[in-house]
């Protein structure tokens, strides 16, 4: 309005200055000619130039202020809100085009594992002995450490980072994992009590007490297998953690030495006092064969490998013994621990706490009080003949060196964007001799996974969740390395580790198999179904669960077949529950971390005989009979790698709690069947109701998962495209490519001048365009978040309205003319702007997913009870544990099941049913929270 008034008012003309006192009078207007066109053009050009300079200055100022305030904030100067949400700003900001992510990252990873590298790694680890605690074991620990350092681009110091457990360096290494920003690796050293063999012997004594037969207790090697022959005497044939001593007595044959075998003999009136028990391997963990004999008063135990358990691949069916053929070498001996695994694993002298060098120690209640020896089929035949004949006195001698022995756990870390959600991957490294199958086939697969992850890191990839990779030691003695680490960092693990992926042996035969917490069953199967079969391109890796070996014959043992079927019970998805016998034990059954034995190829009764824990578990046997070309090793590596990538990158953890809840119903069905034939008759109605409630709660969580993930993914897509600011874009009325203003500005632009690098552009390619005259207020708007945007709480409305919602964008573009889009120069170090701090409803969507993931991660922990399981309180998981008389095999609902089947006590069974009911009700309540 003020401008209009000025136009209508007449201008005063200049004239002679009036003399003092002279009255001022109006004068007639003085006529003047109008300004020339040249002067007008000059004024226009001058004004345009000044306007352009000021606009450019304000534009640059605004861009710099926004860059400083929003994009270049140092972590130490971020506000609390910025620090809390910095991880997903980093995780989901637009990536460089060459950085693989999602399916592209998976496909890139799958190109890395290969047969040549796998064979090379196997020959490095499996061509020399590396018994836990030995010099060879330390050498392989350093191999693995250097692998981590090289592949993950970790700087190497003058000395290897080897830290005694319990030291400040060791404690800080693990406890600081959640604060790391770069990969790192080190070795933790624990100090358990273990033993090694001294002199051992086995004799049949005559009536005069003199030996009439003396066994060769060592394996007889053949030069055809070079490493087996070279190292035939490096590690004697003995039982780890066996009792030092001598025993004499008459033989009693106990078949597999299962509890049912002992009970049957006791019912027949057999007296075990001061006897020597002869058992064959199979059915249950070897330590429990010794425990059963010990509890009945036996003096000692001998355990042998029986060809009847080799299926059709026997000399009887015409197959030559190894190394000349695929059948069992009759002198082969299975070493192994005789720890009472179902009582507790780990260092026998430090139950429940870590074995530091200066730890207070107990005598150990999970190791035998009587001596034992493993023997060959060749020696067992002599003893079996003696049983049929005179059954004279047998004497066994087992002298061992028992002492505190250092072991080494290499650990590597790949930090993720979410630092308090950790995926732990582990494989044990120690072997009884060379261990080409157990464990080196698994170590080879992990070796290839590390290479693949390292290649991704070099491309700029970073996992969403932190990945920790461990090479456990002394697993063969009783899961010692993993157990001591788990006991050492129990609180940290329960707080941060969301899943544990275990891999033991990966290739010993033709059949693929896996075991896991029920919540991971579908995840395992889906991953395997997406990979090709290693030898049949028309089938999948999962199809190999039905494979058998190619060697058949007329003669086989029906009991052996029955034993195999008995131990292969799986759920409806095809995944077995986890018992024990490998390193997942401490994480699942004491700490409540969802775990899996990720999958490998096991031996069937028509495969070449796998010489378990023998000198013939060698590189030659692996390359000639188990996996020529190492195609199965590569398949396992790819499977393990995809599992690791998917668990570490999924927005919502791929846990199926509903399958778990319905499996609990199946477990209870079996308990009711057992109770129907037992003298114990507990009331299981409340437990059944609690399981039903959990099933409904889990189904509700399934809906919540789908909604939360879809909402967050939709927001992510829009945010990553650059629509991460408030308001909506409007098409400018001026400043188009062909506009008059655009042509005028081009008159002032020097074509040869390079574009100014300070001009910021948005992630969607639009330039930053402030309104002239509003720069300060506009910048303030940009720094403040619009609190009016609310997260949609109704899930159904979310799904229905997602496509109709407009994503909040940058403030409205001004109506004033804009400077044109300046192309970004192709300079090598041009800083790519990150998206603006996310709006509140995006943050709420992230929080919703995080809350769901916390529910999923804590689901398994809900089964942990501090009082543990009766008579073996170290095991705290009320849902699954190694069977009290199985060791390897799983018993579901163990405390309740054993109260019915072993204790036969109704009161105890009701108590255990009550504990389970309470735990399941709490889990259901947590899912609904």
Secondary structure in CASP SS format (residue, H / E / C, confidence):
PFRMAT SS
TARGET T0000
AUTHOR 0000-0000-0000
METHOD secondary structure of the structure
MODEL  1
X C 1.00
X H 1.00
X H 1.00
X H 1.00
X H 1.00
X H 1.00
X H 1.00
X H 1.00
X C 1.00
X C 1.00
X C 1.00
X C 1.00
X C 1.00
X C 1.00
X C 1.00
X C 1.00
X C 1.00
X C 1.00
X C 1.00
X C 1.00
X C 1.00
X C 1.00
X C 1.00
X C 1.00
X C 1.00
X C 1.00
X C 1.00
X C 1.00
X C 1.00
X C 1.00
X C 1.00
X C 1.00
X C 1.00
X C 1.00
X C 1.00
X C 1.00
X H 1.00
X H 1.00
X H 1.00
X H 1.00
X H 1.00
X H 1.00
X H 1.00
X H 1.00
X H 1.00
X H 1.00
X H 1.00
X H 1.00
X H 1.00
X H 1.00
X H 1.00
X H 1.00
X H 1.00
X H 1.00
X H 1.00
X H 1.00
X H 1.00
X H 1.00
X H 1.00
X H 1.00
X H 1.00
X H 1.00
X H 1.00
X H 1.00
X H 1.00
X H 1.00
X H 1.00
X H 1.00
X H 1.00
X H 1.00
X H 1.00
X C 1.00
X C 1.00
X C 1.00
X H 1.00
X H 1.00
X H 1.00
X C 1.00
X C 1.00
X H 1.00
X H 1.00
X H 1.00
X H 1.00
X H 1.00
X H 1.00
X H 1.00
X H 1.00
X H 1.00
X H 1.00
X H 1.00
X H 1.00
X H 1.00
X C 1.00
X C 1.00
X C 1.00
X C 1.00
X C 1.00
X C 1.00
X C 1.00
X C 1.00
X C 1.00
X H 1.00
X H 1.00
X H 1.00
X H 1.00
X H 1.00
X H 1.00
X H 1.00
X H 1.00
X H 1.00
X C 1.00
X C 1.00
X C 1.00
X C 1.00
X H 1.00
X H 1.00
X H 1.00
X H 1.00
X H 1.00
X H 1.00
X H 1.00
X H 1.00
X H 1.00
X H 1.00
X H 1.00
X C 1.00
X C 1.00
X C 1.00
X C 1.00
X C 1.00
X C 1.00
X C 1.00
X C 1.00
X C 1.00
X H 1.00
X H 1.00
X H 1.00
X H 1.00
X H 1.00
X H 1.00
X H 1.00
X H 1.00
X H 1.00
X H 1.00
X H 1.00
X H 1.00
X H 1.00
X H 1.00
X H 1.00
X H 1.00
X H 1.00
X C 1.00
X C 1.00
X C 1.00
X C 1.00
X C 1.00
X C 1.00
X C 1.00
X C 1.00
X C 1.00
X C 1.00
X E 1.00
X E 1.00
X E 1.00
X C 1.00
X C 1.00
X C 1.00
X H 1.00
X H 1.00
X H 1.00
X H 1.00
X H 1.00
X H 1.00
X H 1.00
X H 1.00
X C 1.00
X H 1.00
X H 1.00
X H 1.00
X C 1.00
X C 1.00
X C 1.00
X C 1.00
X E 1.00
X E 1.00
X E 1.00
X E 1.00
X E 1.00
X E 1.00
X E 1.00
X E 1.00
X E 1.00
X E 1.00
X E 1.00
X E 1.00
X E 1.00
X E 1.00
X E 1.00
X E 1.00
X E 1.00
X E 1.00
X E 1.00
X E 1.00
X E 1.00
X E 1.00
X C 1.00
X C 1.00
X C 1.00
X C 1.00
X C 1.00
X E 1.00
X E 1.00
X E 1.00
X E 1.00
X C 1.00
X C 1.00
X C 1.00
X C 1.00
X C 1.00
X C 1.00
X C 1.00
X C 1.00
X C 1.00
X C 1.00
X C 1.00
X H 1.00
X H 1.00
X H 1.00
X H 1.00
X H 1.00
X C 1.00
X C 1.00
X C 1.00
X C 1.00
X C 1.00
X C 1.00
X C 1.00
X C 1.00
X E 1.00
X E 1.00
X C 1.00
X C 1.00
X C 1.00
X C 1.00
X E 1.00
X E 1.00
X E 1.00
X E 1.00
X E 1.00
X C 1.00
X E 1.00
X E 1.00
X E 1.00
X C 1.00
X C 1.00
X C 1.00
X C 1.00
X C 1.00
X H 1.00
X H 1.00
X H 1.00
X H 1.00
X H 1.00
X H 1.00
X H 1.00
X H 1.00
X H 1.00
X C 1.00
X C 1.00
X C 1.00
X C 1.00
X C 1.00
X C 1.00
X C 1.00
X C 1.00
X E 1.00
X E 1.00
X E 1.00
X E 1.00
X E 1.00
X C 1.00
X C 1.00
X C 1.00
X C 1.00
X C 1.00
X H 1.00
X H 1.00
X H 1.00
X H 1.00
X H 1.00
X H 1.00
X H 1.00
X H 1.00
X H 1.00
X H 1.00
X C 1.00
X C 1.00
X C 1.00
X C 1.00
X E 1.00
X E 1.00
X E 1.00
X E 1.00
X E 1.00
X C 1.00
X C 1.00
X H 1.00
X H 1.00
X H 1.00
X H 1.00
X C 1.00
X C 1.00
X C 1.00
X C 1.00
X H 1.00
X H 1.00
X H 1.00
X C 1.00
X C 1.00
X C 1.00
X E 1.00
X C 1.00
X C 1.00
X C 1.00
X C 1.00
X C 1.00
X E 1.00
X C 1.00
X C 1.00
X C 1.00
X C 1.00
X C 1.00
X C 1.00
X C 1.00
X C 1.00
X E 1.00
X E 1.00
X C 1.00
X C 1.00
X C 1.00
X C 1.00
X C 1.00
X C 1.00
X C 1.00
X C 1.00
X C 1.00
X C 1.00
X C 1.00
X C 1.00
X C 1.00
X C 1.00
X C 1.00
X C 1.00
X C 1.00
X C 1.00
X C 1.00
X C 1.00
X C 1.00
X C 1.00
X C 1.00
X C 1.00
X C 1.00
X C 1.00
X C 1.00
X C 1.00
X C 1.00
X C 1.00
X C 1.00
X C 1.00
X C 1.00
X E 1.00
X E 1.00
X E 1.00
X E 1.00
X E 1.00
X C 1.00
X H 1.00
X H 1.00
X H 1.00
X H 1.00
X H 1.00
X H 1.00
X H 1.00
X H 1.00
X H 1.00
X H 1.00
X H 1.00
X H 1.00
X C 1.00
X C 1.00
X C 1.00
X C 1.00
X C 1.00
X E 1.00
X E 1.00
X E 1.00
X E 1.00
X E 1.00
X E 1.00
X E 1.00
X E 1.00
X E 1.00
X E 1.00
X E 1.00
X E 1.00
X E 1.00
X E 1.00
X E 1.00
X E 1.00
X E 1.00
X E 1.00
X E 1.00
X E 1.00
X E 1.00
X C 1.00
X C 1.00
X C 1.00
X E 1.00
X E 1.00
X E 1.00
X E 1.00
X E 1.00
X E 1.00
X E 1.00
X E 1.00
X E 1.00
X E 1.00
X E 1.00
X C 1.00
X C 1.00
X C 1.00
X C 1.00
X C 1.00
X C 1.00
X C 1.00
X C 1.00
X C 1.00
X C 1.00
X C 1.00
X H 1.00
X H 1.00
X H 1.00
X H 1.00
X H 1.00
X H 1.00
X H 1.00
X H 1.00
X H 1.00
X H 1.00
X H 1.00
X H 1.00
X H 1.00
X H 1.00
X H 1.00
X H 1.00
X H 1.00
X H 1.00
X H 1.00
X C 1.00
X C 1.00
X C 1.00
X C 1.00
X C 1.00
X C 1.00
X E 1.00
X E 1.00
X E 1.00
X E 1.00
X E 1.00
X E 1.00
X E 1.00
X E 1.00
X C 1.00
X C 1.00
X H 1.00
X H 1.00
X H 1.00
X H 1.00
X C 1.00
X H 1.00
X H 1.00
X H 1.00
X H 1.00
X H 1.00
X H 1.00
X H 1.00
X H 1.00
X H 1.00
X C 1.00
X H 1.00
X H 1.00
X H 1.00
X H 1.00
X H 1.00
X H 1.00
X H 1.00
X E 1.00
X E 1.00
X E 1.00
X E 1.00
X E 1.00
X E 1.00
X C 1.00
X C 1.00
X C 1.00
X C 1.00
X E 1.00
X C 1.00
X C 1.00
X C 1.00
X E 1.00
X E 1.00
X E 1.00
X E 1.00
X E 1.00
X E 1.00
X C 1.00
X H 1.00
X H 1.00
X H 1.00
X H 1.00
X H 1.00
X H 1.00
X H 1.00
X H 1.00
X H 1.00
X H 1.00
X H 1.00
X H 1.00
X C 1.00
X C 1.00
X E 1.00
X C 1.00
X C 1.00
X C 1.00
X C 1.00
X C 1.00
X C 1.00
X C 1.00
X E 1.00
X C 1.00
X H 1.00
X H 1.00
X H 1.00
X H 1.00
X H 1.00
X C 1.00
X C 1.00
X C 1.00
X C 1.00
X C 1.00
X C 1.00
X C 1.00
X C 1.00
X C 1.00
X C 1.00
X C 1.00
X H 1.00
X H 1.00
X H 1.00
X H 1.00
X H 1.00
X H 1.00
X H 1.00
X H 1.00
X H 1.00
X C 1.00
X C 1.00
X C 1.00
X C 1.00
X C 1.00
X C 1.00
X C 1.00
X C 1.00
X C 1.00
X E 1.00
X C 1.00
X C 1.00
X C 1.00
X C 1.00
X C 1.00
X C 1.00
X C 1.00
X C 1.00
X H 1.00
X H 1.00
X H 1.00
X H 1.00
X H 1.00
X C 1.00
X C 1.00
X C 1.00
X C 1.00
X C 1.00
X E 1.00
X E 1.00
X E 1.00
X E 1.00
X E 1.00
X E 1.00
X E 1.00
X E 1.00
X C 1.00
X C 1.00
X C 1.00
X C 1.00
X C 1.00
X C 1.00
X C 1.00
X C 1.00
X C 1.00
X C 1.00
X C 1.00
X C 1.00
X C 1.00
X C 1.00
X C 1.00
X C 1.00
X H 1.00
X H 1.00
X H 1.00
X H 1.00
X H 1.00
X H 1.00
X H 1.00
X H 1.00
X C 1.00
X H 1.00
X H 1.00
X H 1.00
X H 1.00
X H 1.00
X H 1.00
X H 1.00
X H 1.00
X H 1.00
X H 1.00
X H 1.00
X H 1.00
X H 1.00
X H 1.00
X H 1.00
X H 1.00
X H 1.00
X H 1.00
X H 1.00
X H 1.00
X H 1.00
X H 1.00
X C 1.00
X C 1.00
X C 1.00
X C 1.00
X C 1.00
X C 1.00
X C 1.00
X H 1.00
X H 1.00
X H 1.00
X H 1.00
X H 1.00
X H 1.00
X H 1.00
X H 1.00
X H 1.00
X H 1.00
X H 1.00
X H 1.00
X H 1.00
X H 1.00
X H 1.00
X H 1.00
X H 1.00
X H 1.00
X H 1.00
X H 1.00
X C 1.00
X C 1.00
X C 1.00
X C 1.00
X C 1.00
X C 1.00
X C 1.00
X C 1.00
X H 1.00
X H 1.00
X H 1.00
X H 1.00
X H 1.00
X H 1.00
X H 1.00
X H 1.00
X H 1.00
X H 1.00
X H 1.00
X H 1.00
X H 1.00
X H 1.00
X H 1.00
X H 1.00
X H 1.00
X H 1.00
X H 1.00
X H 1.00
X H 1.00
X H 1.00
X H 1.00
X H 1.00
X H 1.00
X H 1.00
X H 1.00
X H 1.00
X H 1.00
X H 1.00
X H 1.00
X H 1.00
X H 1.00
X H 1.00
X H 1.00
X H 1.00
X C 1.00
X C 1.00
X C 1.00
X C 1.00
X C 1.00
X C 1.00
X C 1.00
X C 1.00
X C 1.00
X C 1.00
X C 1.00
X C 1.00
X C 1.00
X C 1.00
X C 1.00
X C 1.00
X C 1.00
X C 1.00
X C 1.00
X H 1.00
X H 1.00
X H 1.00
X H 1.00
X H 1.00
X H 1.00
X H 1.00
X H 1.00
X H 1.00
X C 1.00
X C 1.00
X C 1.00
X C 1.00
X C 1.00
X C 1.00
X C 1.00
X C 1.00
X C 1.00
X C 1.00
X C 1.00
X C 1.00
X E 1.00
X C 1.00
X C 1.00
X C 1.00
X C 1.00
X C 1.00
X E 1.00
X C 1.00
X C 1.00
X C 1.00
X C 1.00
X C 1.00
X C 1.00
X C 1.00
X H 1.00
X H 1.00
X H 1.00
X H 1.00
X H 1.00
X H 1.00
X H 1.00
X H 1.00
X H 1.00
X C 1.00
X C 1.00
X C 1.00
X C 1.00
X C 1.00
X C 1.00
X C 1.00
X C 1.00
X C 1.00
X C 1.00
X C 1.00
X H 1.00
X H 1.00
X H 1.00
X H 1.00
X H 1.00
X H 1.00
X H 1.00
X C 1.00
X C 1.00
X C 1.00
X C 1.00
X C 1.00
X C 1.00
X C 1.00
X C 1.00
X C 1.00
X C 1.00
X C 1.00
X C 1.00
X C 1.00
X C 1.00
X C 1.00
X C 1.00
X C 1.00
X C 1.00
X C 1.00
X C 1.00
X C 1.00
X C 1.00
X C 1.00
X C 1.00
X C 1.00
X C 1.00
X C 1.00
X C 1.00
X C 1.00
X C 1.00
X C 1.00
X C 1.00
X C 1.00
X C 1.00
X C 1.00
X C 1.00
X C 1.00
X C 1.00
X H 1.00
X H 1.00
X H 1.00
X H 1.00
X H 1.00
X H 1.00
X H 1.00
X H 1.00
X H 1.00
X H 1.00
X H 1.00
X H 1.00
X H 1.00
X H 1.00
X H 1.00
X H 1.00
X H 1.00
X H 1.00
X H 1.00
X H 1.00
X H 1.00
X H 1.00
X H 1.00
X H 1.00
X E 1.00
X C 1.00
X C 1.00
X C 1.00
X C 1.00
X E 1.00
X C 1.00
X C 1.00
X E 1.00
X C 1.00
X C 1.00
X C 1.00
X C 1.00
X E 1.00
X C 1.00
X C 1.00
X E 1.00
X E 1.00
X E 1.00
X C 1.00
X C 1.00
X C 1.00
X C 1.00
X C 1.00
X C 1.00
X C 1.00
X E 1.00
X E 1.00
X E 1.00
X C 1.00
X H 1.00
X H 1.00
X H 1.00
X H 1.00
X H 1.00
X H 1.00
X H 1.00
X H 1.00
X C 1.00
X C 1.00
X C 1.00
X C 1.00
X H 1.00
X H 1.00
X H 1.00
X H 1.00
X H 1.00
X H 1.00
X H 1.00
X H 1.00
X H 1.00
X H 1.00
X H 1.00
X H 1.00
X H 1.00
X H 1.00
X H 1.00
X H 1.00
X H 1.00
X H 1.00
X H 1.00
X H 1.00
X H 1.00
X H 1.00
X H 1.00
X C 1.00
END
